[in-house]
Amino acid sequence: MEDYILMAAMYPTMTSGKVDKFLVKPGDKVVKGMAVAEIISEGYFTLLSEVDGNISEIYVSEGEYVEVDSVLMEITLKEGEGEEA
């Protein structure tokens, strides 16, 4: 099963942000709360993963401006993650 890491709104009026640096690459394991990217938008922010899994693909480039709620990367979830009880 897959999930996605989206560009999060780091403050209420944020509409986009610049991906300054990815802290992970495809194949890397991530855990919930792990820093996955550094974002610039009226400040410098760290984007955190909300799930455990492995980075499958990154869809944008460093230096690219991305709108809030746009997909940044895909994560293959650990077995059992993301399933409804």
Contact map, one row per residue, 1 for C-alpha under 8 A:
1110000000000000000000000000000000000000000000000000000000000000000000000001101001000
1111000000000000000000000000000000000000000000000000000000000000000000000111100000000
1111100000000000000000000000000000000000000000000000000000000000000000000111100001000
0111110000000000000000000000000000000000000000000000000000000000000000111110000000000
0011111000000000000000000000000000000000000000001100000000000000000000111110000000000
0001111100000000000000000000000000000000000000000000000000000000000111111000000000000
0000111110000001100000000000000000000000000000100000000000000000011111110000000000000
0000011111000000000000000000000000000000000000100000000000000000000110000000000000000
0000001111111111000000000000000000000000000000000000000000000000000110000000000000000
0000000111110100000000000000000000000000000010000000000000000000000000000000000000000
0000000011111100000000000000000000000000000000000000000000000000000000000000000000000
0000000011111100000000000000000000000000000000000000000000000000000000000000000000000
0000000010111110000000000000000000000000000000000000000000000000000000000000000000000
0000000011111111100000000000000000000000100000000000000000000000000100000000000000000
0000000010001111100000000000000000000000000000000000000000000000001100000000000000000
0000001010000111110000000000000000000000100000000000000000000000111100000000000000000
0000001000000111111000000000000000000011100000000000000000000000111100000000000000000
0000000000000001111100000000000000000011100000000000000000000111110000000000000000000
0000000000000000111111000000000000001111000000000000000000001111110000000000000000000
0000000000000000011111000000000000001111000000000000000000000111000000000000000000000
0000000000000000001111100000000000001110000000000000000000000110000000000000000000000
0000000000000000001111111000000000011100000000000000000000000100000000000000000000000
0000000000000000000011111000000000111100000000000000000000000000000000000000000000000
0000000000000000000001111101000000011000000000000000001000000000000000000000000000000
0000000000000000000001111111000000000000000000000000001011000000000000000000000000000
0000000000000000000000011111000000000000000000000000011111000000000000000000000000000
0000000000000000000000001111100000000000000000000000011100000000000000000000000000000
0000000000000000000000011111110000000000000000000000011000000000000000000000000000000
0000000000000000000000000011111000000000000000000001111000000000000000000000000000000
0000000000000000000000000001111101000000000000001011111000000000000000000000000000000
0000000000000000000000000000111111000000000000001111100000000000000000000000000000000
0000000000000000000000000000011111000000000000011111000000000000000000000000000000000
0000000000000000000000000000001111100000000000011110000000000000000000000000000000000
0000000000000000000000000000011111110000000000011000000000000000000000000000000000000
0000000000000000000000100000000011111100000001111000000000000000000000000000000000000
0000000000000000000001110000000001111100000001111000000000000000000000000000000000000
0000000000000000001111110000000000111110000001110000000000000000000000000000000000000
0000000000000000001111100000000000111111000111100000000000000000000000000000000000000
0000000000000000111110000000000000001111100111100000000000000000000000000000000000000
0000000000000000111100000000000000000111111110000000000000000000000000000000000000000
0000000000000101110000000000000000000011111110000000000000000000000000000000000000000
0000000000000000000000000000000000000001111100000000000000000000000000000000000000000
0000000000000000000000000000000000000001111110000000000000000000000000000000000000000
0000000000000000000000000000000000000111111111000000000000000000000000000000000000000
0000000001000000000000000000000000000111101111100000000000000000000000000000000000000
0000000000000000000000000000000000111110000111110000000000000000000000000000000000000
0000001100000000000000000000000000111110000011111000000000000000000000000000000000000
0000000000000000000000000000000111111000000001111100000000000000000000000000000000000
0000100000000000000000000000011111110000000000111111000000000000000000000000000000000
0000100000000000000000000000001110000000000000011111000000000000000000000000000000000
0000000000000000000000000000011110000000000000001111100000000000000000000000100010000
0000000000000000000000000000111100000000000000001111110000000000000000000000110010000
0000000000000000000000000000111000000000000000000011111000000000000000000011110000000
0000000000000000000000000111110000000000000000000001111100000000000000000011110000000
0000000000000000000000011111110000000000000000000000111111000000000000001111000000000
0000000000000000000000000110000000000000000000000000011111000000000000001111000000000
0000000000000000000000001100000000000000000000000000001111100000000000001110000000000
0000000000000000000000001100000000000000000000000000001111111000000000011100000000000
0000000000000000000000000000000000000000000000000000000011111000000000111100000000000
0000000000000000000000000000000000000000000000000000000001111101000000011000000000000
0000000000000000001000000000000000000000000000000000000001111111000000000000000000000
0000000000000000011111000000000000000000000000000000000000011111000000000000000000000
0000000000000000011110000000000000000000000000000000000000001111100000000000000000000
0000000000000000011100000000000000000000000000000000000000011111110000000000000000000
0000000000000001111000000000000000000000000000000000000000000011111000000000000000000
0000001000000001111000000000000000000000000000000000000000000001111101000000000000000
0000001000000011100000000000000000000000000000000000000000000000111111000000000000000
0000011110000111100000000000000000000000000000000000000000000000011111000000000000000
0000011110000000000000000000000000000000000000000000000000000000001111100000000000000
0000011000000000000000000000000000000000000000000000000000000000011111110000000000000
0001111000000000000000000000000000000000000000000000000000100000000011111100000000000
0001111000000000000000000000000000000000000000000000000001110000000001111100000000000
0001110000000000000000000000000000000000000000000000001111110000000000111110000000000
0111100000000000000000000000000000000000000000000000001111100000000000111111000000000
0111100000000000000000000000000000000000000000000000111110000000000000001111100000000
1110000000000000000000000000000000000000000000000000111100000000000000000111110000000
1110000000000000000000000000000000000000000000000011110000000000000000000011111111000
0000000000000000000000000000000000000000000000000001110000000000000000000001111110000
1000000000000000000000000000000000000000000000000000000000000000000000000000111110000
0000000000000000000000000000000000000000000000000000000000000000000000000000111111100
0000000000000000000000000000000000000000000000000011000000000000000000000000111111100
1010000000000000000000000000000000000000000000000000000000000000000000000000100111110
0000000000000000000000000000000000000000000000000000000000000000000000000000000111111
0000000000000000000000000000000000000000000000000000000000000000000000000000000001111
0000000000000000000000000000000000000000000000000000000000000000000000000000000000111
